[in-house]
Amino acid sequence: MSLAIGVIGVATEDPGQSLPELVIVPARPGADEPEMETRYTPDGLEVVLPAFSSVAKLVDMLGRHQPWICVPLSEARQAAMAGGLARVVIDPEGMA
């Protein structure tokens, strides 16, 4: 199950699912610090920032060679909004 955090609020299939305080985000080396990586949704219509509730979930989805960083969810959300993205998706399904 994935959880989408929008600019306006939180949407999830399971209203009882709690938000993690820290998330694991795919990243790549940047000039001064790592840069968070975005992905297209499975339908190819939207670019989002994927975030994972554990390293194991990131590895299951993106592979063991994917670099990552651990950041507060609030920081991931701020980075997404600064990059013009509408959503952070936690534990996404079907992204590569």
Protein Blocks (a to p, Z undefined) as FASTA:
>chain_A
ZZdddfklccdfblkbccdfbdcddddddfkbccddddddfkopaccddddfbfklmmmm
nopklccddddfklmmmmmmmnopabdcehiehiZZ
